[in-house]
Amino acid sequence: MFTEVALSASSTDSTIYVWDIRSGSTLFSFKQSMSPKAGLARVPRPGATLQTGAILTAQTDRAVLNVYGWQRDQILHKMTTPEKIITVTASHQGAYVAGATATGRVYLWHIATGHLLRVFEAHYRAITRLAFSDDDTTLLTASEDASVNVWVLANLLDTTQSDDQHDAMERPSPLYSWSDHTLPITDMHVGCGTMAGARVYTASQDHTVKLWDLATGKHLTTFLFPKPVSVVVVNPSESMLFAACEDKIYSVELYRRRQDKTYGTHTVESVGGMGKVESVGIKTVDPISSKIQASSEPSLGTVFSGHTGPITGLSLSFDDSLLVSSSEDGNCIVWDVASRQPLRKFESHKGHVTFVSCFLRPAELLTGASSQKITPMAWKPFKRAMVSQEEERRNGSEQIVMDTHMDLKQHQQLVEAGPLYSSLPTPTESIQKAKIMLKEMKTEDSSTSLQSQVTALQSELIRLNEHHGKVKALHDELYNTMVDEFVSKRRKHTA
């Protein structure tokens, strides 16, 4: 039976707890770890994204990443890093780990080999949050410089264009750079779905949560709160947003129901859009009388109250019925989303709780798991410097990174060689066709190309006109036939 557990960590307490969100009982714990707010990541098991294969934590006092497995409560691996990592995340397929520093630098490692794939300057101030998109096509970085950058992962992994290590450390060009916030960004949430349909939510000290479209990079909506926002999370259906402001949690319905007076029906429409600003929990005050005015619009947000310190983390259960929050008051509270009432409190931590996350209970913690042989994740020590391709070939450890430009190019060559070498359809076929069309257009003179397009349009117009004439003649013939038959039957009936 699948059950859900919560994992909570502290920056001052050296114990990480795994506990049942339904009963509040402690199931497991990890020792010797003190991680900052965004310094802990659940690493999915490769090939099973819903299963947590390992726990990765950055340390507050040293340049080390600790790796924990479900087989024991002690550190499984200690990864020494070139700089102290303050935020860390893992890809959803369990292939890559990204870590960021207080100087705005990002490190990208491959888990299976331990290779340092890329180092680049993402921001000029400390990075507060890292996140992969749901399909692992992009890596997003949020910083204290009030900006969010979106990086295409394939471009970060593709180092074939520069063999020099210094060139590989240069700053790549981000796909998007969002700088609409005015104060440091505190948290970021990437919605479900591929890059073509995902949305990104960014929280900032400027009292706002901004909604972005990952496909186009456009700003959709701004939610304005009464206080600085420290944490933001959205349910998987993206119908409700939860934002923490100091010791309170605001829930915002992202779709509202309106009554259509014309037809007497109810319609559902999304909140905001087109860069609109929506106020949450802010009451209008008359500047003359200093009295609170009654608003004609319904209140957009509801409040969860129960913590006595600033909230540091939010996480939803699998069915969105429970919300778990962590706070600097040392407690984690499980809330009922529908009633906004606290159900239970986890009080085992001895200091500020900086992280909380809900996930399915690992197979290693299920009843009878000791009799089963569950293979742990394979880890190699993270390298502190990038390894050139020549050294990889010499050592026999050359890494093949899937879905990069060079991989697709090699696969295309196999496909062109015939079905004997590859029977898989190439994903670059449409790209190659577009390149051929562009080359043909560039080789032609602009006036000649324009004249050929005009000629083609004229011939198409003549063809459509002829077709329209034939259809009209057929329609007239059918109409006349039907009228004649109707008149003849009418005459026989009257006679």
VENURCOR-V623748 format. One line per field, one symbol per residue. phi: phi as a letter, one per 30 degrees, with the letter a starting at -180 (. if undefined). psi: psi as a letter, one per 40 degrees, with the letter a starting at -180 (. if undefined). A space follows every 50 residues. Layout:
# VENURCOR-V623748
phi = ???
psi = ???
This chain:
# VENURCOR-V623748
phi = .dbcbccbbbcbcdccccbdddciddcaaccibbcdeccbbdcddeibdd ccdaccbccdcadbcccbcddaccddbccdcdbddcbbabddcicbbcbb cdcicccbccddcidddabadcbcbddcabacddcidbccbcbddibbcc cdddddddcddbddddddcdddcddbbcbddcbedcaabcddjdddbdbb cbcbddibbccbcddciddcbccccdbeccbbbbdedhcbcbbcbhcbcc cbddbccbcdddcibcbcbddijhidccdbiccdcdddchcdddcddddd bcccbldcbedcabacddcidbbcbcbddibccccdddcicdcabcbddc addcabacadddddcddidddcccddddbbeddcbdcddddddddibdcc cdicdddddddddddddkddcaccdddcdddddddddddddddddddddd ddddddddddddddddddddddddddddddddddddddddddddd
psi = hhiiiihiiiedhehhihiheddeihdiiiifhhiadffhhhhihhegde hhdihhhiieeigihhhiiedieihdihhhidihheiiiiidefdihhii ieeeihhhihddeehhdihihdieahhdhihiidefdihhhiieefihhh hhdddddgedehehdddeeihihidihhfeieiihdiihhiiiideeiih hhiieeeihihihddeeihdihhhieiihdiiiiidefehhhhhhbeihh hhhehihihhddefihihiihaifeihhhhehihhhedefihihidiihd iihhhdieihheiiiiideedihhiiieeeihhhihddefihdihhfdie ahheiihiiihiddeiheddeihhhiihiihhieiihiddddddeffhhh hifiddddddddddddeieddheihheedddddddddddddddiiddddd dddddddddddddddddddddddddddddddddddddddddddd.
